[in-house]
Amino acid sequence: MKSTPSLSTVMITLFVIVVVAYNCASNNKPKEEATSTELVAAAPNGAFQDHRDSIPSKQQYPDSLFVLSHDYPTTAKPVVNPSWQKALNGQPISASNVFAYMDSLKSYVAPNVLPFFTNNKQWTAAKYGWFQEPWLGSQREAILGTYLGNGNPANMFKTLKEDEAGYALVLYDSTAGYTVGQIWGKTGQKVNLLNDAAQFKEGSVIVKFAFSNVNYPAWPVMQGAQTFSIYDTIPTTENSKKGYQMRKVSFFQMDIIVKDSKTAPKTGWVYSTFVYDKDISGSFWDKMVPLGAMWGDDPNVNSPIAPPYPALKETVVNQKAPAYSRETLGWGGRLSGPNDGAVAQLAYDINTKKPYKNLPLSSCMSCHSPAQDTFKSFLLPAPFPTSDSLLVYTPGSPDWNLWFRDNYGNVPFDSGQVGMDYDMVMAFKSIGAYEAAQPTAKNKLLRSNVATIMNFRRHNTRSRFWH
């Protein structure tokens, strides 16, 4: 995960256009000057770039920097009778046993995850058997290797009074890493989606860490959260300096998703989310409590846009989870964590032009469901935005419900596409960055749709940053 500083070529993909524009406005370094419309493609050989060229000095950060783990396995050992299935005691997953399932997953990843937190300076992904996505080096900050995920505008939570940026780090275990290798090979220079190469093997486990750049006391719910240093540009009340600076972030969400077709035969996946709860006694690991799990999008439950919601059969939410973490649940109470962006502060009905305030409009699985070879459909139940306003399909309508189907991972969201097994990070970020590095007429639609989303995200926020 860490390396000595390199002098790799500046590589800016479509996905960081707005971040770069912001950085340039707030940083005096000549090499970072650019306009918001300037597109500098990643170098063709940039698949395994570790991190951005902007790195802290040895005085700022004397330890080694992030190193990408990309020696993907060429074989996948079958996962037999895993602990999380045993936790169900032979019963279908439900409210009565879902938290035992989640606890077993948390225990399963603990040996190879905990050292990240307890001895981060010595931890590397490769050392502990984890792998990461290629082509995102120009987006990764240099210390933890995180990249900007979703953020939250001020007042998204009752306790959040300023814009917040979320940083993410995704880890694939060896079983999941095999599929990453099948897609990218040993060089990362060609995308292989033939013969279900993008379909993950049973037992694949993917972990995602999320960190907030608004810490305690500015965000009271982060009191006591474990903090880390990153090297990035986004100012906060706590650290208002512009340009690249050492900045503090708090660990506040962990997602563990597992390919488990026995437990989730309709979709193949179980998504689980843990969140930080300052009021729980014990270690930071104890304080990461279940928010909930989902194994489908409840297509047969046509939820209203506001509570009370009818009961869901494929999502269970922990009603004892901290209040902030339940403020951003998805449509009808479907699972979505506080870092996941499932609530729109303002949206408009595309048919009636009716405004919706604080509209829950997504879920973990809903957002990942359009993962396919060409980014043909938006992540949210809406057409690709063509203005600064978010126009959504009428909640509960047939168009809206396309995002809430229980498709298996090899079933594409749009006919004629290749389904990428709910791996939106790979479909949206890695493949998009790869295509940006070598634009062709064939991938013009994908690049156009990605640029549209970046444009929208830049303008449709009061934040001073892209998120």
C-alpha positions, 0 to 999 in steps of 0.5 A: 500500500505504501511506496517511496515517492515517484515522478510518474507522468501527470495523468488526469482522467475524465473522472477527476476533471472537476477535482483538478479544476478545483485544485487548480483554482486553489493551488499555486503549483504551475504544473496543476494549472488547467481549466475545467474543460481541459481534458488530459487523458491518462497515459496508455501505460498508466494502468498500475500507477500507484497514486497522484504525482502530488505527494507530501514532502518527507517533512510532512509525511516521513513514511512510505506511500501507497502502492497498488496491489495488482498481482492478481491471482490466476486461479480461484480456490473454491470457497466451501461452507463459509462462516457467513452461511453457517451463521444462518443455521440452514435458514433463509436470510431474514431479520432474525439471522441477518446480524449474525451473518454480518458479524461472521463477515466482520470476523472473517475479514478482521485478521487481514483488515485490522492491521490497516487500523492498528499498524497502518504504516506497516500495512500493505494490501498485498501483504494481507492478501487484498487487491485493488482496481487498476487505472485509478492512480491519477485519482488516488491521494498518495498516503492511503490511496483513497479517492473521492467517493460520494460526499454530503452537502451541508445539512444532509444530516441534522448534525452536519453544518458544512459540506463533507467529502467522502474518501473511499478505498476498495479491497478485493480478496483473493477470490474476488481478485481473480475476477479482476485479473480475468478482466485486466490480465497482467498488464491492464492494457486490455479489457476482457469481458468475454465468457463471463470474465466479469462474473465473480466467483462464489465466496468473493468478498469485497470490502470498502472503507469510507472516510469523512473529511469533516471530523469531530467537533465540526461533526459531533457524531465523529467523536472518538472515530479513528483518524488518518492523514491524507494528502488532498486539496479540499478545505474544511472549517478545521483546515481551511488551507488551500491546495495540497495539504496534509488533512485529517479524515475519520473512518466512519463506514465499512461495506462488506459485500459477498458473492453468495448465490445460496443466500441471495439466489436472485441477485447473487450478492449480499451487501452489508454496511457497518457504521461508526457509533460513538456511543458504543463502548469498546474499541473502534472495531466494536464501534463499527456496528451494523447499519443493515444488509440487503440481498435484493431490491424488493421489486415487489414493494412499491414504496411511497416517497416518505414514511411510513414505509411498507415492510421490505423483504430483502433489506433489514436495517438495524433500528439501533444504528446511530441516528445519523446513519439512518438519515440517508437510507434509500428508497422506501428504507432500502439499505444505503450508508451515510457515504452512499449518496442515496438521498437528493436534497432537491429533485424534480419529477421529469413528467410533472415537474413537481419538486421533491425535497430530501428524496430517497431515490437509490440503494446500494444494489440499485446504484450498482445495478447499471454496471455494464460494459457501456455506461448506457444508463445513469446510476440513479432512476433518471435519464442522464442529466442535461442541466443543473437540475436533477430530473427523476422518473416518477417514483414508483413508475415503471421507468423508476422501477427499472433500477429496483429489479432483482437481476442476477449479475450476468443480466445487463441493465440494458439489453445488448450490454455485458452485465458486470456483476454489480461492480460499479467501481470497475464499470464506472471508474476503472473501465471509464478511465481506461477508455479515456486513456485511449479514446475511440469511436467505439467508446464515444457513448461511454465517454460522453455519458461519463463526462455528462455525469461529471458536469452535473456533479460539478454544478448540482451542488453548493459544495466547493468541490466535486463529489 
